[in-house]
């Protein structure tokens, strides 16, 4: 029997990369989607994460669990603290978008590049990398590179310009790192273009998250 997975999104541009990742890695999964596209504007208006935004994110997780799904996957990288809290409130496996990618990056080396298009996503990913490294007793160097303006361009539908800017941001740090993480789900479809221009491995959240969730639920 196929598993039912709910994907919770803060931006609509995260949906196509996630669908692609499931088609590639777990086509049997039955998917449903929840989208609250005011979460990022609310974060911007408030200047950061607020208790109200945390409650909204937790309520999305609770609602998804009440629909009877087997697993939940958040796709926004900006709210890891809220997603950690939501994980404690539902009776089914819940993954943050980046946690499987973070583990894979720590396996790959101690100099880790983080490329983002949405500026808050870069420090959020960097913090998770450092926390994960500390849990392993590792010391890591995290180098951030932001493709400024690419987030809005991608949301406006100009994928070619978005991807070109992501490639340029990755190239700026590629010679100083062992592995590159594309910090947002919405960037994942740019991976082939990035990998073609850099020599280090390029990781994306969708592919690693789908593999992790599939392993959790099939075990």
N, C-alpha and C positions, 0 to 999 in steps of 0.2 A: 504494500500500500504506500502510495507516494505521500511525502510529508508536506504539510501546509506551512508556509513561511509568510510572515507579515513584514514588509519593508516600510520603515518609517522615515520620511524624507522632510527636509527643510527647504530644499530647492528642487524644482522640477528637473533640472539638468542632471540630477543624480540618477534619474530613472533609466535612461538608455544605457549607461555603463553597467548598471546592475542587471538589467535584462540580458545584456550581452554576456556578462560573467556567468549568469545561471544557464544560459543556452550552452556555453562552452563547458562549464564544470558540473552542472547538476540539472539537466533539462527535465528530469522527472518531477522536480519540486513544483508544487502548486503555489503561486504567488498572489498576494494581495498587497495593496499599497495604501498608506496613510500619508497625506501631504499637508503640512502646515507651513505655507510659504510666507507667513508673517513672523516666523521665529527669528530669522536673520535680521529683518528690519527692526524687530523689537529689541534684539541684542544691540543693534547700532544705536537706536534711540536711547536706550538705558546706559550705554557706555560699558556694557559687560553683562555678565550673567547675574540675574536677579532671582530672588525666591519665586516670583511669579512665573518666570520662564522655566525654572526648574520644575515647578508644579505642572506646567503645561506639558513638558516632556514626559514626566512621570505618568500623567493621565493618558497620554497617547499610548504608552506601554501597557497600562492597565486595560485600556479599551481593546488593544490588540489581543491581549491574553484572554479577555472575555469572549472573543469571537471563536475561541477554540483552536487557535493555531498551535503548531508543534514547536515553533521557534520564532524569534523576533530578531531583526537586524536593523539597527539604526544606520543611516547613511550620511549623517552630517558630522564632520570632524571637530566642530567648534565647541561642542557641549559635553566633553567626556565626563566631567564631574557629575552632571545631571544624569547621564546615561549609567554611570556607576550606581547611583541611587536607584534608578528605575530597575536595574538588574535585581536589586534586593526585594522588589515589590511584586514580582510576577513569578508564577510557578513553572515557567518554561524557560529553556535556554535563551538568553538574550546576549547578543554580541554588539559591542561598539564597532564602528566601521574599521577602526585602525588596529585593533588589538592583535589580530593575526598577522598583519603586516609588520607591526612593531616587533613581534617575536621573530619573524623571518629576517628582519633587518639586523637584529642583535645576533642572530646566528651567522650573519654574513660578514660582520666586521665591527671595528670600534670607531671608525670614522664614517659617520652617517649623514648623508645629505637629505634635506627636506625641501621639496619644491612645492610652493602653494600659489594659488591665484587669489584666494581670499585671505587678506593679511592675518586675521586672528587664527587661521588654521595652522600656520607655521609654528608659532610658539606652543599651541596646544599639542601638536605632534611631538615637538621637541621635549616638552615636559613629560609626555608619556614614555618617550624613549629613555629619558634619564631615570624615570621611576622604574621602568622595566630593567634597565641596566643595574640599578642599585639592588633590586631584588635578586639579581644573579651574582652580585658581588663584582660587577664589571664597572669600569670607567669608560665612558664614551665621549667623543667629541662630536657635537651636532652642529652642522653648518646649514643655515637657512638661506633660501633664495626665493624671493617672491616675484612672480610675473605681474607686476603692478598693472591694473586695468583689465587683465585678461578675464577676471571673474565676470565683470559686467558685459564684456564682449561675448563671452560664451553664453551667458544668459540671454543675450539679444539674438542668438542664433548663428553667429559667425564662428563656426567651429574651426575653419581653416586658420583664421588669425589667432584664435585662442590657442590652438595647438602649436603654431609657430612661436608664440610667446613663451609657452611652456618649455619648448625645446631650448630656446635661448636662455631661459632661467636655469635649466639643468646644465647646459654647457658651461655656464659661469662657474660652477662648483665641481664639475665632473672630475677634474684632475686632482682634487684634494680629498676625495672621499672613496670609500670602499664599496658603497652601495647608495642608491638614490631611492627615496620614497616619494611618490606623488601623493601629497598630503590629503587630497580630497577625492571622494568618489567621482565627482564630476570631471576630473582630469583623466580618468582611466583610459579613455579611448585615444588619448594622445600618446600612450605608452609606446606603440610601435615606432612612431616618429622619433621619440626621445631615444629609444634603445638603438635606433639606427645611427645616432650621432654621438653616442657615448660608449665607452668600453666597459663601464662597471654595470652590474645588474641593476635593473629598474623594477621596483616593486609597486604594485597597486593594491589599494584596499579591497576592491570588489573580488578579484581572483582569490586572494588569500582568505578573505572572509567567507566566501562561498565554500572553499575547501574545508575550512575549520568547522563551519556549521554543519556541513554534510557529514563530516567525521563524527561530530558530537551526536547527531541524531540517528545516524545509522548504527553507531555502537550501542 
